[in-house]
Amino acid sequence: MPGVEPLDVDGVRTAEVGTAIWLVAFIALLPFYGALEDSGRTWWLWTCMAGFGIGLFGLEYCRRRRKARAELADG
């Protein structure tokens, strides 16, 4: 069986997509703030905002890691 090289995935695209999804979810829920407040579910909004914020940190981490790996590969 021939050996298969692993994909070199740096995680940047994944972090970008995940962060964008959290932001879109937050924006999509904003028009329903009143209904969320009445039902005691405003935490949905803040969960989306927290996901977006953590995603920004993760995105920066992945970008720095990609840059460091590229510098190591260049020598």
Distance bins in CASP14 RR format, pairs under 12 A and 6 or more apart:
PFRMAT RR
TARGET T0000
AUTHOR 0000-0000-0000
RMODE 2
METHOD distances of the structure
MODEL  1
7 13 0 0 0 0 0 1 0 0 0 0 0
7 14 0 0 0 0 0 1 0 0 0 0 0
8 65 0 0 0 0 0 1 0 0 0 0 0
8 66 0 0 0 0 1 0 0 0 0 0 0
8 69 0 0 0 0 1 0 0 0 0 0 0
8 70 0 0 0 0 0 1 0 0 0 0 0
8 73 0 0 0 0 1 0 0 0 0 0 0
9 15 0 0 0 0 0 1 0 0 0 0 0
9 62 0 0 0 0 1 0 0 0 0 0 0
9 65 0 0 0 0 0 1 0 0 0 0 0
9 66 0 0 0 0 0 1 0 0 0 0 0
9 69 0 0 0 0 0 1 0 0 0 0 0
10 16 0 0 0 0 0 1 0 0 0 0 0
10 58 0 0 0 0 0 1 0 0 0 0 0
10 59 0 0 0 0 0 1 0 0 0 0 0
10 61 0 0 0 0 0 1 0 0 0 0 0
10 62 1 0 0 1 0 0 0 0 0 0 0
10 63 0 0 0 0 1 0 0 0 0 0 0
10 64 0 0 0 0 0 1 0 0 0 0 0
10 65 1 0 0 1 0 0 0 0 0 0 0
10 66 1 0 1 0 0 0 0 0 0 0 0
10 67 0 0 0 0 1 0 0 0 0 0 0
10 68 0 0 0 0 0 1 0 0 0 0 0
10 69 1 0 0 1 0 0 0 0 0 0 0
10 70 0 0 0 0 1 0 0 0 0 0 0
10 73 0 0 0 0 0 1 0 0 0 0 0
11 17 0 0 0 0 1 0 0 0 0 0 0
11 18 0 0 0 0 0 1 0 0 0 0 0
11 19 0 0 0 0 0 1 0 0 0 0 0
11 55 0 0 0 0 0 1 0 0 0 0 0
11 58 0 0 0 0 1 0 0 0 0 0 0
11 59 0 0 0 0 1 0 0 0 0 0 0
11 60 0 0 0 0 0 1 0 0 0 0 0
11 61 0 0 0 0 1 0 0 0 0 0 0
11 62 1 0 1 0 0 0 0 0 0 0 0
11 63 0 0 0 0 1 0 0 0 0 0 0
11 64 0 0 0 0 0 1 0 0 0 0 0
11 65 0 0 0 0 1 0 0 0 0 0 0
11 66 1 0 0 1 0 0 0 0 0 0 0
11 69 0 0 0 0 0 1 0 0 0 0 0
12 18 0 0 0 0 0 1 0 0 0 0 0
12 19 0 0 0 0 0 1 0 0 0 0 0
12 55 0 0 0 0 0 1 0 0 0 0 0
12 58 0 0 0 0 1 0 0 0 0 0 0
12 59 1 0 0 1 0 0 0 0 0 0 0
12 60 0 0 0 0 0 1 0 0 0 0 0
12 61 0 0 0 0 1 0 0 0 0 0 0
12 62 1 0 1 0 0 0 0 0 0 0 0
12 63 1 0 1 0 0 0 0 0 0 0 0
12 64 0 0 0 0 0 1 0 0 0 0 0
12 65 0 0 0 0 1 0 0 0 0 0 0
12 66 1 0 1 0 0 0 0 0 0 0 0
12 67 0 0 0 0 0 1 0 0 0 0 0
12 69 0 0 0 0 0 1 0 0 0 0 0
12 70 0 0 0 0 0 1 0 0 0 0 0
13 19 0 0 0 0 0 1 0 0 0 0 0
13 20 0 0 0 0 0 1 0 0 0 0 0
13 59 0 0 0 0 0 1 0 0 0 0 0
13 62 0 0 0 0 1 0 0 0 0 0 0
13 63 0 0 0 0 0 1 0 0 0 0 0
13 66 0 0 0 0 0 1 0 0 0 0 0
14 20 0 0 0 0 0 1 0 0 0 0 0
14 21 0 0 0 0 0 1 0 0 0 0 0
14 55 0 0 0 0 0 1 0 0 0 0 0
14 58 0 0 0 0 1 0 0 0 0 0 0
14 59 0 0 0 0 1 0 0 0 0 0 0
14 61 0 0 0 0 0 1 0 0 0 0 0
14 62 1 0 0 1 0 0 0 0 0 0 0
14 66 0 0 0 0 0 1 0 0 0 0 0
15 21 0 0 0 0 0 1 0 0 0 0 0
15 22 0 0 0 0 0 1 0 0 0 0 0
15 51 0 0 0 0 0 1 0 0 0 0 0
15 52 0 0 0 0 0 1 0 0 0 0 0
15 53 0 0 0 0 0 1 0 0 0 0 0
15 54 0 0 0 0 0 1 0 0 0 0 0
15 55 1 0 0 1 0 0 0 0 0 0 0
15 56 0 0 0 0 1 0 0 0 0 0 0
15 57 0 0 0 0 1 0 0 0 0 0 0
15 58 1 0 1 0 0 0 0 0 0 0 0
15 59 1 0 1 0 0 0 0 0 0 0 0
15 60 0 0 0 0 1 0 0 0 0 0 0
15 61 1 0 0 1 0 0 0 0 0 0 0
15 62 1 0 1 0 0 0 0 0 0 0 0
15 63 0 0 0 0 1 0 0 0 0 0 0
15 64 0 0 0 0 0 1 0 0 0 0 0
15 65 0 0 0 0 0 1 0 0 0 0 0
15 66 0 0 0 0 0 1 0 0 0 0 0
16 22 0 0 0 0 0 1 0 0 0 0 0
16 23 0 0 0 0 0 1 0 0 0 0 0
16 52 0 0 0 0 0 1 0 0 0 0 0
16 55 0 0 0 0 1 0 0 0 0 0 0
16 56 0 0 0 0 0 1 0 0 0 0 0
16 58 0 0 0 0 1 0 0 0 0 0 0
16 59 1 0 0 1 0 0 0 0 0 0 0
16 60 0 0 0 0 0 1 0 0 0 0 0
16 62 0 0 0 0 1 0 0 0 0 0 0
16 63 0 0 0 0 1 0 0 0 0 0 0
16 66 0 0 0 0 0 1 0 0 0 0 0
17 23 0 0 0 0 0 1 0 0 0 0 0
17 24 0 0 0 0 0 1 0 0 0 0 0
17 55 0 0 0 0 0 1 0 0 0 0 0
17 59 0 0 0 0 0 1 0 0 0 0 0
17 62 0 0 0 0 0 1 0 0 0 0 0
18 24 0 0 0 0 1 0 0 0 0 0 0
18 25 0 0 0 0 1 0 0 0 0 0 0
18 48 0 0 0 0 0 1 0 0 0 0 0
18 51 0 0 0 0 1 0 0 0 0 0 0
18 52 0 0 0 0 1 0 0 0 0 0 0
18 53 0 0 0 0 0 1 0 0 0 0 0
18 54 0 0 0 0 0 1 0 0 0 0 0
18 55 1 0 0 1 0 0 0 0 0 0 0
18 56 0 0 0 0 0 1 0 0 0 0 0
18 58 0 0 0 0 1 0 0 0 0 0 0
18 59 0 0 0 0 1 0 0 0 0 0 0
18 62 0 0 0 0 0 1 0 0 0 0 0
19 25 0 0 0 0 0 1 0 0 0 0 0
19 26 0 0 0 0 0 1 0 0 0 0 0
19 48 0 0 0 0 0 1 0 0 0 0 0
19 49 0 0 0 0 0 1 0 0 0 0 0
19 50 0 0 0 0 0 1 0 0 0 0 0
19 51 1 0 0 1 0 0 0 0 0 0 0
19 52 1 0 0 1 0 0 0 0 0 0 0
19 53 1 0 0 1 0 0 0 0 0 0 0
19 54 0 0 0 0 1 0 0 0 0 0 0
19 55 1 0 1 0 0 0 0 0 0 0 0
19 56 1 0 0 1 0 0 0 0 0 0 0
19 57 0 0 0 0 1 0 0 0 0 0 0
19 58 1 0 0 1 0 0 0 0 0 0 0
19 59 1 0 1 0 0 0 0 0 0 0 0
19 60 0 0 0 0 0 1 0 0 0 0 0
19 61 0 0 0 0 0 1 0 0 0 0 0
19 62 0 0 0 0 0 1 0 0 0 0 0
19 63 0 0 0 0 0 1 0 0 0 0 0
20 26 0 0 0 0 0 1 0 0 0 0 0
20 27 0 0 0 0 0 1 0 0 0 0 0
20 48 0 0 0 0 0 1 0 0 0 0 0
20 51 0 0 0 0 0 1 0 0 0 0 0
20 52 0 0 0 0 1 0 0 0 0 0 0
20 53 0 0 0 0 0 1 0 0 0 0 0
20 55 0 0 0 0 1 0 0 0 0 0 0
20 56 0 0 0 0 0 1 0 0 0 0 0
20 59 0 0 0 0 1 0 0 0 0 0 0
21 27 0 0 0 0 0 1 0 0 0 0 0
21 28 0 0 0 0 0 1 0 0 0 0 0
21 48 0 0 0 0 1 0 0 0 0 0 0
21 51 0 0 0 0 1 0 0 0 0 0 0
21 52 0 0 0 0 1 0 0 0 0 0 0
21 55 0 0 0 0 1 0 0 0 0 0 0
22 28 0 0 0 0 0 1 0 0 0 0 0
22 29 0 0 0 0 0 1 0 0 0 0 0
22 44 0 0 0 0 0 1 0 0 0 0 0
22 45 0 0 0 0 0 1 0 0 0 0 0
22 46 0 0 0 0 0 1 0 0 0 0 0
22 47 0 0 0 0 1 0 0 0 0 0 0
22 48 1 0 1 0 0 0 0 0 0 0 0
22 49 1 0 0 1 0 0 0 0 0 0 0
22 50 0 0 0 0 1 0 0 0 0 0 0
22 51 1 0 1 0 0 0 0 0 0 0 0
22 52 1 0 1 0 0 0 0 0 0 0 0
22 53 1 0 0 1 0 0 0 0 0 0 0
22 54 0 0 0 0 1 0 0 0 0 0 0
22 55 1 0 0 1 0 0 0 0 0 0 0
22 56 0 0 0 0 1 0 0 0 0 0 0
22 58 0 0 0 0 0 1 0 0 0 0 0
22 59 0 0 0 0 0 1 0 0 0 0 0
23 29 0 0 0 0 0 1 0 0 0 0 0
23 30 0 0 0 0 0 1 0 0 0 0 0
23 45 0 0 0 0 0 1 0 0 0 0 0
23 48 1 0 0 1 0 0 0 0 0 0 0
23 49 0 0 0 0 1 0 0 0 0 0 0
23 50 0 0 0 0 0 1 0 0 0 0 0
23 51 0 0 0 0 1 0 0 0 0 0 0
23 52 1 0 1 0 0 0 0 0 0 0 0
23 53 0 0 0 0 1 0 0 0 0 0 0
23 54 0 0 0 0 0 1 0 0 0 0 0
23 55 0 0 0 0 1 0 0 0 0 0 0
23 56 0 0 0 0 1 0 0 0 0 0 0
23 59 0 0 0 0 0 1 0 0 0 0 0
24 30 0 0 0 0 0 1 0 0 0 0 0
24 48 0 0 0 0 1 0 0 0 0 0 0
24 51 0 0 0 0 0 1 0 0 0 0 0
24 52 0 0 0 0 1 0 0 0 0 0 0
25 32 0 0 0 0 0 1 0 0 0 0 0
25 44 0 0 0 0 1 0 0 0 0 0 0
25 45 0 0 0 0 1 0 0 0 0 0 0
25 46 0 0 0 0 0 1 0 0 0 0 0
25 47 0 0 0 0 1 0 0 0 0 0 0
25 48 1 0 1 0 0 0 0 0 0 0 0
25 49 0 0 0 0 1 0 0 0 0 0 0
25 50 0 0 0 0 0 1 0 0 0 0 0
25 51 0 0 0 0 1 0 0 0 0 0 0
25 52 0 0 0 0 1 0 0 0 0 0 0
26 32 0 0 0 0 0 1 0 0 0 0 0
26 33 0 0 0 0 0 1 0 0 0 0 0
26 36 0 0 0 0 0 1 0 0 0 0 0
26 42 0 0 0 0 0 1 0 0 0 0 0
26 44 0 0 0 0 1 0 0 0 0 0 0
26 45 1 0 0 1 0 0 0 0 0 0 0
26 46 0 0 0 0 1 0 0 0 0 0 0
26 47 0 0 0 0 1 0 0 0 0 0 0
26 48 1 1 0 0 0 0 0 0 0 0 0
26 49 1 0 1 0 0 0 0 0 0 0 0
26 50 0 0 0 0 1 0 0 0 0 0 0
26 51 0 0 0 0 1 0 0 0 0 0 0
26 52 1 0 0 1 0 0 0 0 0 0 0
26 53 0 0 0 0 0 1 0 0 0 0 0
27 33 0 0 0 0 0 1 0 0 0 0 0
27 45 0 0 0 0 0 1 0 0 0 0 0
27 48 0 0 0 0 1 0 0 0 0 0 0
27 49 0 0 0 0 0 1 0 0 0 0 0
27 52 0 0 0 0 1 0 0 0 0 0 0
28 36 0 0 0 0 0 1 0 0 0 0 0
28 44 0 0 0 0 0 1 0 0 0 0 0
28 45 0 0 0 0 0 1 0 0 0 0 0
28 48 0 0 0 0 1 0 0 0 0 0 0
29 35 0 0 0 0 1 0 0 0 0 0 0
29 36 1 0 0 1 0 0 0 0 0 0 0
29 37 0 0 0 0 0 1 0 0 0 0 0
29 41 0 0 0 0 1 0 0 0 0 0 0
29 42 0 0 0 0 1 0 0 0 0 0 0
29 43 0 0 0 0 0 1 0 0 0 0 0
29 44 1 0 1 0 0 0 0 0 0 0 0
29 45 1 0 1 0 0 0 0 0 0 0 0
29 46 0 0 0 0 0 1 0 0 0 0 0
29 47 0 0 0 0 1 0 0 0 0 0 0
29 48 1 0 0 1 0 0 0 0 0 0 0
29 49 0 0 0 0 1 0 0 0 0 0 0
29 52 0 0 0 0 0 1 0 0 0 0 0
30 36 0 0 0 0 1 0 0 0 0 0 0
30 37 0 0 0 0 0 1 0 0 0 0 0
30 42 0 0 0 0 0 1 0 0 0 0 0
30 44 0 0 0 0 0 1 0 0 0 0 0
30 45 1 0 0 1 0 0 0 0 0 0 0
30 46 0 0 0 0 0 1 0 0 0 0 0
30 48 0 0 0 0 1 0 0 0 0 0 0
30 49 0 0 0 0 0 1 0 0 0 0 0
31 45 0 0 0 0 0 1 0 0 0 0 0
32 38 0 0 0 0 1 0 0 0 0 0 0
32 39 0 0 0 0 1 0 0 0 0 0 0
32 40 0 0 0 0 0 1 0 0 0 0 0
32 41 0 0 0 0 1 0 0 0 0 0 0
32 42 0 0 0 0 0 1 0 0 0 0 0
32 44 0 0 0 0 1 0 0 0 0 0 0
32 45 0 0 0 0 1 0 0 0 0 0 0
32 48 0 0 0 0 0 1 0 0 0 0 0
33 39 0 0 0 0 0 1 0 0 0 0 0
33 40 0 0 0 0 0 1 0 0 0 0 0
33 41 0 0 0 0 0 1 0 0 0 0 0
33 42 1 0 0 1 0 0 0 0 0 0 0
33 44 0 0 0 0 1 0 0 0 0 0 0
33 45 1 0 0 1 0 0 0 0 0 0 0
33 46 0 0 0 0 0 1 0 0 0 0 0
34 40 0 0 0 0 1 0 0 0 0 0 0
34 41 0 0 0 0 1 0 0 0 0 0 0
34 42 0 0 0 0 1 0 0 0 0 0 0
34 44 0 0 0 0 0 1 0 0 0 0 0
34 45 0 0 0 0 0 1 0 0 0 0 0
35 41 0 0 0 0 1 0 0 0 0 0 0
35 42 0 0 0 0 1 0 0 0 0 0 0
35 44 0 0 0 0 0 1 0 0 0 0 0
35 45 0 0 0 0 0 1 0 0 0 0 0
36 42 1 0 1 0 0 0 0 0 0 0 0
36 43 0 0 0 0 1 0 0 0 0 0 0
36 44 1 0 0 1 0 0 0 0 0 0 0
36 45 1 0 0 1 0 0 0 0 0 0 0
36 46 0 0 0 0 0 1 0 0 0 0 0
36 47 0 0 0 0 0 1 0 0 0 0 0
36 48 0 0 0 0 0 1 0 0 0 0 0
37 43 0 0 0 0 0 1 0 0 0 0 0
37 44 0 0 0 0 0 1 0 0 0 0 0
37 45 0 0 0 0 1 0 0 0 0 0 0
37 46 0 0 0 0 0 1 0 0 0 0 0
40 46 0 0 0 0 0 1 0 0 0 0 0
41 47 0 0 0 0 1 0 0 0 0 0 0
41 48 0 0 0 0 0 1 0 0 0 0 0
42 48 0 0 0 0 0 1 0 0 0 0 0
42 49 0 0 0 0 0 1 0 0 0 0 0
43 49 0 0 0 0 0 1 0 0 0 0 0
43 50 0 0 0 0 1 0 0 0 0 0 0
44 50 0 0 0 0 0 1 0 0 0 0 0
44 51 0 0 0 0 0 1 0 0 0 0 0
45 51 0 0 0 0 0 1 0 0 0 0 0
45 52 0 0 0 0 0 1 0 0 0 0 0
46 52 0 0 0 0 0 1 0 0 0 0 0
46 53 0 0 0 0 0 1 0 0 0 0 0
47 53 0 0 0 0 0 1 0 0 0 0 0
47 54 0 0 0 0 0 1 0 0 0 0 0
48 54 0 0 0 0 0 1 0 0 0 0 0
48 55 0 0 0 0 0 1 0 0 0 0 0
49 55 0 0 0 0 0 1 0 0 0 0 0
49 56 0 0 0 0 0 1 0 0 0 0 0
50 56 0 0 0 0 0 1 0 0 0 0 0
50 57 0 0 0 0 0 1 0 0 0 0 0
51 57 0 0 0 0 1 0 0 0 0 0 0
51 58 0 0 0 0 0 1 0 0 0 0 0
51 59 0 0 0 0 0 1 0 0 0 0 0
52 58 0 0 0 0 0 1 0 0 0 0 0
52 59 0 0 0 0 0 1 0 0 0 0 0
53 59 0 0 0 0 1 0 0 0 0 0 0
53 60 0 0 0 0 0 1 0 0 0 0 0
54 60 0 0 0 0 0 1 0 0 0 0 0
54 61 0 0 0 0 0 1 0 0 0 0 0
55 61 0 0 0 0 1 0 0 0 0 0 0
55 62 0 0 0 0 1 0 0 0 0 0 0
55 63 0 0 0 0 0 1 0 0 0 0 0
56 62 0 0 0 0 0 1 0 0 0 0 0
56 63 0 0 0 0 0 1 0 0 0 0 0
57 63 0 0 0 0 0 1 0 0 0 0 0
57 64 0 0 0 0 0 1 0 0 0 0 0
58 64 0 0 0 0 1 0 0 0 0 0 0
58 65 0 0 0 0 1 0 0 0 0 0 0
58 66 0 0 0 0 0 1 0 0 0 0 0
59 65 0 0 0 0 0 1 0 0 0 0 0
59 66 0 0 0 0 0 1 0 0 0 0 0
60 66 0 0 0 0 0 1 0 0 0 0 0
60 67 0 0 0 0 0 1 0 0 0 0 0
61 67 0 0 0 0 0 1 0 0 0 0 0
61 68 0 0 0 0 0 1 0 0 0 0 0
62 68 0 0 0 0 0 1 0 0 0 0 0
62 69 0 0 0 0 0 1 0 0 0 0 0
63 69 0 0 0 0 0 1 0 0 0 0 0
63 70 0 0 0 0 0 1 0 0 0 0 0
64 70 0 0 0 0 0 1 0 0 0 0 0
64 71 0 0 0 0 0 1 0 0 0 0 0
65 71 0 0 0 0 0 1 0 0 0 0 0
65 72 0 0 0 0 0 1 0 0 0 0 0
66 72 0 0 0 0 0 1 0 0 0 0 0
66 73 0 0 0 0 0 1 0 0 0 0 0
67 73 0 0 0 0 0 1 0 0 0 0 0
67 74 0 0 0 0 0 1 0 0 0 0 0
68 74 0 0 0 0 0 1 0 0 0 0 0
68 75 0 0 0 0 0 1 0 0 0 0 0
69 75 0 0 0 0 0 1 0 0 0 0 0
END
